[in-house]
Amino acid sequence: MTIPEDLRYTKDHEWIKLLEDGTTALVGITDFAQHELGDIVFVELKPIGTVLKQHEVFGTVEAVKTVADLFAPIAGELLELNPQLDSAEIVNQDPYKEGWLVKIKVESPEAILALLDAEAYRQLTGE
C-alpha cells in the first residue's frame, strides 16, 4: 500500500492535502481504503457550497459489494468536486492524484496538523 508522507490521514481512511494557498485542500480516500472496498463503481458527493463540520458525512463510495460513508477530515466548505469521478474507477487506479474527491475551503488550516501523519497511519493500518 502507498502512504504518501506529505498527506495527513483520518482513522476513517480519508486523506487531506493542504494546497499552496494555505486555505484550500484536496480530500480523498486512501490506497488502503480503496483496496479494502474493492472495485469502486460510483461516488456520490454533497453539492458545491455545502459547509461541513469535521467528521460530517460528505458523500458515499459504492463498491461492487458495499457502500461506505465519506467523512470530512476537517471543517470547511465544498468548493469543487472532481469531474473525473464520472469514471469512479479512477479512485481505484490513482487514489492520491487523479482520484481525489473534493476540494474544500479550510476553516482552520491548523486542524490538519492534528490529523494522523504517514507514520501514525501506517501503524493504524498495520502497513
N, C-alpha and C positions, 0 to 999 in steps of 0.2 A: 504494500500500500504506500502511496505517496502522501507525505505530510509536509508541505512546504513550511520552511522556517519563518517566512515573512508574513504569515497569517496568524490570526487568533481564532480560537475554536470554542464551541459550546459543548456541554455534556450531551446535548441533543443532536450533535454531529452536523451543525452548521459551521461555516467558516465566514470570516469577515476580513476585508482588507480596506483600510483607510487609504483613500486616494491622495494624490499630491496636494490637492487644495486644502486638505485637513478638515473639510466639512462634509464630504460625501464618502460613501463606502460601497463596495460591492459585497453581496452576500450570496452564498451558495451552499450546497451540501458537500460533505467531504467524500473523498475517494472511498473511505471505509463505509459510509452510509450508502453510496450508490452500489457498492459491491454487495452489501447485506440485502438491499432491496431487490436486486436483480434488474432485469430489463425494464427501464422506465419507459412508459408508453404515453403518459400525459402529465402535465404540470398545470395546476390551477392556482392563480395568484390573485390577491386583493388588488383593486384598481389603483392606478397612479393617484396620488393625493391622499391616500389613506395614512393617517397618523397612527403609529404603532407604539405600544408600551413594550418594554423589554419583556421577553418570554411570551408575548402575544402571538397567536397563530396568524401567519400572513399568507398561508396557502397550503396546498397539499401536493404530494407527489404520488402518482399512481404507477405502480409496477404491475407486472403480469399477475402476481398473486396477492398483493396487498396495497393498502393506501396508507401513507404516513403524513402526519401534520408537519408543517414547517414553522419554526418558532423564531421570532425576531431576536437576534443576539443582543441588541441594544435598542433603546427608544429612538424613533426617528420617523420621517415622512417618506413614503414611497415616491421616488422621482421618476423611475424608469423600470420597465420590465424587459428582460432580454428578448428581443424579437426573434432570436434563433430558436426559442423554445417551441415554436410550431413543430419542430422536429425534436421531440423530447429526448430522443436517444443521445443528443449532444451532451446531456448531463452524464451519461454513462461513459461517453468517449473522452470527455475533457472537462471534468467537474470543476477545475480550478481556473480555467481560462475561458474558453468559448462557452462553457456550460454554466456560467454564473446565472443567478436567478433574478435578483433585483438590485437596483442602485437606490440607496437611501440617503436622505439628508440627515446627518447625525445630530442628535440633540446634545450629546455630551461626548466629545471625542475621547476624553479621559476614561470613559466607561469601557472602552475597548481594551485598555490595559488590564482591567480586572478579569478579562476572559482568559481561557487556557492558552498558554504558549504551546509551541510544537512539542516540546518535551513532555509537558503535562498531558497533552492529548495522546501522545504515544503511550504513556502509562495507563491512561483511561481505556484505550483500545487494545492494549497488550501487543502493540506492533513494535 
